[in-house]
Amino acid sequence: MTFQIYPPLEIPETLAAGPGPGNTDARVLQAFANAGVADHMQGDVLRGMLECKLMLREIWGTKNTYTFGVAGTGWSALDTMFSAVMPGDKVVAFANGTFSGIDALTLRIKAATSQEHAANPLDPKAASVVVVEVPHGEPVTGDIVEKALAQHKPKWAFMAHWETGSGRINDLRGFSDACERHDAMGLVDAVSSLGVDSFSIDDYPGVAGWASCPQKGLCCLPLTYAPVSFTDAYIESLKSSGAYSYVHNPIFEARHWGVVNGQDVEKGTYHRTHSGYAVAAFHEALRLTLQEGLVKRSLAYRTHEKVLRDAVVEMGCEVTSDMPSLVVLNLPPELAGREMELVQNCRARGFGIWPTLSEPVQVRIGILNQLNRQSVSRIIRLFAEALRELGGQVDHEAIEALLESRYGTSIAA
């Protein structure tokens, strides 16, 4: 038998201008590449993990001892958070886009009985789970949460903080307050908001579990660690019920990060094989986040997103999102229906924008880790060029005038 030996894989540099992943800071990649080959229980690797745990608490704004990173993507963190949900647990989940919809499916999988799994293994209809569907492009409001929790009285309630499927910010304060009033433990998907927005999770006592990711706000690719944080009440519930998971059991995971029986210890215990390279990169991403400061970073996102938003509106697009890291838009009427063609044209030239993954199809343009005049101006010009190639009417001089008026003196390059 002969085998084909493929040439080395070379992937060109791409401008990541979608909902995430974002372009990783060169200092994070350098930390990854410069890490010495070390076993996963080597002293510096373990020290780095303990320091990451402490930095995460600062970034999250929490005193939760059970705050650490789960190896993998944001889905790994979410699966870890949802592992406390057991078959038959009463859950209310709010879905207003692609990703909160997948979260709701995960909760139905976790809460389904064996009979419900047998009836529909890939899409179990768990009787104990109520999914409140909010139309695409509309936010989950506190009133929606209050009404559902008052009616169903669940053990668990779930909401995405920022839904990147439609670019909408959901009402975190209303969600937390409703969970407190109705004695529900809130679970929040913060995959898109951590590292972008400035907020402290301890200000939301109705939320018992939080899950995020490494490749968006923290901009830490290669895939490293997805942050999670759990209150003592969450951990006590998990202790009483157990979880059908070893790898994604929060208590087991926490032990490796030096959290044992609710206390910080000097050295974690073995749970899985961690990568010294990944620890080094994650450590650097967290350091950079703290050095920059979330207040400053959050303001920068809002400032640059406003420039991008106004520029695409000038091109005839309609913006329907309110996230500061992502613009979700409808194309000008004359180009409606050609969203996928536009996206593919942009990707072919290394300009990575995204469509929405559910109906109606829209275009998503992001600015993760692109917080400077040069990068945002490049994104705007590339998008304008793509619209013109499809036959759109774009006033080049008006766009350049807009950029000059916004960036001339008001924002540092």
N, C-alpha and C positions, 0 to 999 in steps of 0.2 A: 504494500500500500504506500502510495506517495502522498505527501502533504504539501500544500501550497504554503510557501513562506511569504508572508505579506511584507511589503516595505514598512519602515517605521511610520507610525501615525503622526502626522503633523497637522495640528489644528490652528488655523490662523487666529490672530487677535481679533476679537469681536467687541464692538461697542454694545454692552448690555444695557438696553434702554427699554426694558419691559418691567413687569411687576416683580421680578426677582427670578433667579439669582442676580446679584449685582456684581460689577467688576471689583475684584479684591484688591485692597491696598497692597502695593509692592512690598511694604514692610512686613505684612502678614505672610506673603509668599516667601520672603527671605527667611523669616523665622522658621517656616516649615522646612525649607531646603537646607538650612544650616544646622538643624538638630542632629546631634550625633546619634549613631545607631545605638539604641539602648533598649534593654528589656522593659516591659511595661510596669515592672515593680521596682525599677531603678530609682534611687533616691531623688534625683532631680525631677524625674517625671512625676513622682508622687507629690513632691513639693509644689510643682507647677499646678497640679490638679487642686491642691488645697488653696493655693492663691487664687485660682480661677473661681472657686466656690465663693471666696470672700469678695472678689470683685463683682461677681454676679449679684450678690446681695446688694451691693452699692448701686449697681445699674438698675436693678429691679426696684430699688427703694423699699427694702423689706428686711425684717428681722427673722423671717422664716428660716429655721435651721436647715430644713429640707429644701435647699436651693442648690442645684448642681446642673451638669450637662449630660444629656443622653447621646451616646454615640450614634451619629446618623443625621438624617434630615429632620425637618419639622414634623413630618409624619411619625418619626420615631418618638419625638417628645409627646405628641398628641396621643399616640398609642399607650405610652407610659401613663399619662394623665388619666386616660379612659380605663386603665386596667383595674381601677377600683370599682368600676361599675360591674355588677354581678347579674347573672340571669334572674329576671323577675324584678329587678330594681325599677322603681318608677322614675322616669326621666322626661323632662320637657326640653326639647332642642329647638332653637330658632335658626332657620336657614334663609338666607337672602342672596345666595350666589353659589357658584360652583363649589367652593372649598368648604363653606359651612354646610353645604349639602352632603359632601363626602364625610365630614365630621358626623353629621346626623346618621348616615349609613353605618359608620363605625359604632356609634352608640346603639343602634338597633342590633348590630352583630354582637356586641358585648352583652346586651340585656336580654337577648332572645333565649328562650328555653330550648332544650334539645329537640322537642317536637316542632318548634317554630323553625329551627335550622333545617330539620329534615324536610319540612314542607317547601322551603325555598332557601337553599344553602347560600346562594350568592346575594340574596336580597331579602333577608328574613323580616317578616312583618311582626315585630315584637309588640305584643299587645300592651306592654307596660311603658312603651315609649310613645310620646306624642310629639310629632314634628310640626311646628308652626311655620308654614311657608309664607314668607314675606316676598312680594314680587321683586324680580330682578331690578336693581337700580333704586330701590327704596330701602331706608334704614330700618333696623330693629329699634323701636322706641321703647321708652320706659313704660308707656301705657300698654303696649302690646305684651310686654313681659309681665306686668302686674296682672292683667286680665287672665293670662294663661296660668300663672302660678296660683292665683286665687282659686281658679276652677279645678286644677288638677292636683295640687298639693304634692309635688314630687319630692323624692329624696335628692335628686340631682337636677340642676338646670344648666344648660349650655348655650353659649353665644360666642361668635367670633367678634373680636374687638374691631379689627379692620378687615373687611371682606374684599380681597383683591379680585375676586371674580367680577365684581361690578364697581369696585373702587369706592365703596361706601363705608363711612365710619358709623358704627352702631353705638347705642347709648349705654356706655359702661356704668355711669353713675346710676341710671335708672335700673339697670340689671342688678347691680350689687344691692341697692336698697330694697328691691322687690324680693331678692333671695333672703335678705335678713328678715323682712316682714313675714315671710311664709316658711321660714325655717328650712330652706333648701340650700344645699351646698352648690355654689356656683362653680362652673368650669369654663375657662376662657381660652380661646385660641388667640394668642397674641403674636402669631407668626410674623405679621407684617408691621406691627407697631413697635415692638421692642427695638431699641437702638435708633428709632426715627423720632418718636414722640417723647416728650418729657413728662413722665407720670410715675407715681409711687404706688405699687400694688397694695401696700398696707393701708392706703386711703380707701380701699374698697373691701371692707371686711366681710361682705356677703360672698366674696369669691374665695373658694377653698383651694382651687388648683389653677395653675397657669402653665401654658406651654408655648414655646416659641421656636425659632430656627436659627441656624448659623449663617445662612447665605443671603439674608436680606438686610435688615438694619445693621447687623454686626459685620456684614460683608466679610465672612470668613470661609471662603473656599480655598483649598479643597475641603469637602465636607468634613466637619469636625464634630462639634458638640452642640446639641439643641437644648437651650436652657429650659428648665422647669423649676417651679417653686410651689410648695405645698404647705398649707397651714397644719398646725397640730391636730385640728379637728379632722382634716382629711386623713392624716396618718392613722389616727385612732380608729376611724371607720375602716380603713384598709386592714388594720390589725385584727379587727373583729370579724371581717368577712373573708380575708384572704384575697388572692387574685390568681387567675388562670394564666400565669406567666412567670417565667424565671428571668428571662433577659430584660423585660420591661416592667419588672416589679419595682416600684419606687423605693421600697425599703431596702431591697438588695442592692439596687443601683447606688443609693445614698451611702451604703457602707463602704463602697470603693472610694467615695469622695470624702471619707473621713467623718461621716455622720452616723453614729451608732447609738441607738436608744435615745434619740433626740438630742444628743450632745456631740459637740465637735471633739474629735480625738486627733491625736498627733499623726497617726498613720492609718490610712484606710485598709480594708481587707479585700482580698481578691474577689472579683465578681465576673469580669470579662477581660479579654486582652485589649487593653488600650494602646494607642499609638503615641509614642513620644513625639513624633512629627506633628500629629494633630494637636496634642496638648500644647506644643510650642506655638503653633499658629493661633489657636484659640486664645491662649494667654496674651499674645500680642494684640489681637483684635479687641479684647476687653481693655487692655491698657490704653489703646488708642481712643477707645470710646470714653474712658474716664478722663484722659488728658484733654480731649476736645470739650467735653461737657455736654450733657444731653440738652440743657437749655439752649446753648449756642447752636448745637446741631439741629434741634427742632426748629428754631427760628430760621436757620439757613434753608431747610427743606421748604418751609412755607413761603419764603421769599422767592426762591428759584422756581417752585411750582407755579407761583402766580405769573411769572414771566412766561413759562411754557404754556400755561392755560390761555393767557391773553394772546399769545402768538398764534395758537391753533384756531382760536376764535376768529382772529384776523384773517385766517386762511379760509374761513367759511364753515368750520367744524362746530359742532355743538358738544360742549362738555357736560357730562352727567354725573361726574364723581366729585368727592370732596376730600380725598386723601391727599396729604401733602407730598407723598413720594410717588404718586401715580396719577396720570390723567387718563380718564376713560372717555372716549368721544365717539360721536356719530360723524361720518364723513359728510362733506357737502352733498346736497340732494342729487346733484348730477353724477356723483360717484357712488351713490348708495348701492349696495349689493356687490361691490368690488373690494370689500375689506380684506379677504384672504389673498387676493391678487396683490394688493398693496403690501401686505405683510411679507409675502414671499419675495417680492421684488426687493424689499429692504433687507431681508435676511441674506439674500444672494450677494449683497455687497457689504456684508459685515455689520449691518445696522440692525440690531436685534430687538425689534418691537414685537408685540404679541396681539393676537385677537382675543376676545373673550371666548371662553370655552363652553358657553351656553347661549341660548337664544335670548334676546336678539344679538346677532354678531356685531360687536363693536371693536374699536381699536384701542389698545392700551400702550401708553408711552410712559416709561418710568425714569427716575433720576437717581436711583440708588447709588450712593458714593460718587455722584457727579456734581458735587456742590461747588461749582465755580463757573465763572462767566464763560470761559472757553468751552467747557463741556456742554453746558446747556445751550449755548449758541450753536454749537455743532449739531446737536440733536434737532434743534429747530430748523436749521438750514437743510439738513438731510431729509427731514420730513417734508419740507416745502418742495424740495426737488422731486421727491417721490410722488407728491400730489400732481405736480406739473407734468410728470411723465405719463400719468394716467389721463391727462387732459383737464385737470383741475385748473381753475383760474386763481393764481397766486400772485399778489402784488409784491414783487421782490423788494422794491424800494420801501414799501410800507413796513415790511418785516424788519428790514435793516434799521429803519427809523425807530421802530419799537425797541429793538435791542439796544440801540444807542441811548434812547431816553431812559431805559431802565438800568442799564449798566454803565452809563457814562461816568456818573459820580456816586451813585447811591450804593452800589455793591462792589466790594473788592474783587478784583479779578483773581 
